[in-house]
Amino acid sequence: MSDVFVVRNQHGHYWGKAKHWVDGTDPRAVMRTRHEDEAINTLFELSSKDFELRGEVLGAALSARGEPVIEPGPAVPPPDDKDGDGPDADGAAPDTATTS
């Protein structure tokens, strides 16, 4: 039987305590729950907001430090810049030209 349950997406990223995807290199940042139904509910809520999400609930043992023993995934790409105050995901600076 698993000690805790975590949520992982199709890219190998884990749902974090800070309510965003993390790569799992720091297991302390990964959201975990002792009850599988809580993890399933979290996955359901996430998939209702993102219909392209293909996730799964995984059981994980706890290390001696009380952290889930998980395999780190690939680095999480930075989010798109939706508010226009920084570079976009492609690295391009926002268009600052104005038209009159």
C-alpha positions in Angstrom: 0.0 0.0 0.0 1.2 3.5 -0.8 2.0 6.0 1.9 0.8 9.1 -0.1 -0.7 9.9 -3.5 0.6 12.5 -6.0 -0.8 13.8 -9.3 1.3 13.6 -12.5 0.5 14.9 -16.0 1.3 13.5 -19.4 4.6 15.5 -19.5 5.9 13.9 -16.3 5.3 17.0 -14.2 3.8 16.9 -10.7 1.1 19.1 -9.2 2.7 21.3 -6.6 1.6 22.7 -3.3 1.9 26.2 -4.8 -0.9 25.3 -7.3 1.3 25.0 -10.4 3.2 22.1 -12.1 6.7 21.3 -10.8 9.3 18.9 -12.2 9.7 16.9 -9.0 13.3 17.6 -8.3 12.3 19.1 -5.0 9.8 16.5 -3.5 8.9 19.0 -0.8 7.1 21.2 -3.4 4.9 18.3 -4.7 1.3 18.2 -3.4 0.6 14.9 -1.7 -2.3 13.4 0.1 -2.8 10.3 2.2 -6.1 9.6 0.6 -6.4 8.5 -3.0 -9.9 10.0 -3.4 -8.5 13.5 -2.6 -5.8 13.1 -5.3 -8.5 11.9 -7.8 -10.6 15.0 -6.9 -7.6 17.3 -7.5 -7.0 15.6 -10.9 -10.7 16.0 -11.8 -10.7 19.7 -10.9 -7.5 20.3 -12.9 -8.8 18.4 -16.0 -12.0 20.4 -15.9 -10.0 23.6 -16.3 -7.6 22.1 -18.9 -9.3 19.7 -21.2 -6.0 18.7 -22.8 -4.7 17.4 -19.5 -3.9 13.7 -19.3 -3.0 13.0 -15.8 -2.8 10.1 -13.4 -2.7 9.5 -9.6 0.4 7.7 -8.5 1.0 6.1 -5.1 4.4 6.9 -3.6 6.3 5.8 -0.5 7.6 8.3 1.9 11.4 8.8 2.5 12.9 8.9 5.9 12.5 12.7 5.7 8.7 12.4 5.1 9.0 13.4 1.4 7.4 11.4 -1.5 9.8 9.1 -3.3 9.2 10.1 -7.0 11.1 10.1 -10.2 11.8 13.7 -11.3 10.4 14.7 -14.7 11.6 17.2 -17.3 12.0 20.8 -16.5 8.7 22.7 -16.5 8.6 25.4 -19.3 7.8 29.0 -18.2 4.2 30.0 -18.6 3.1 32.2 -21.5 3.2 35.9 -20.8 -0.5 36.8 -21.0 -0.3 40.2 -19.4 2.2 41.7 -21.8 4.8 43.0 -19.3 7.6 40.6 -20.2 8.9 38.3 -23.0 6.5 35.8 -24.5 7.2 32.0 -24.3 9.1 32.3 -27.6 11.5 34.8 -26.0 10.3 37.7 -28.1 9.9 41.0 -26.4 6.4 42.5 -26.3 5.5 44.9 -29.1 5.8 48.4 -27.6 5.0 50.3 -30.8 1.8 52.4 -30.6 -0.4 53.5 -33.4 -2.2 56.8 -33.5 
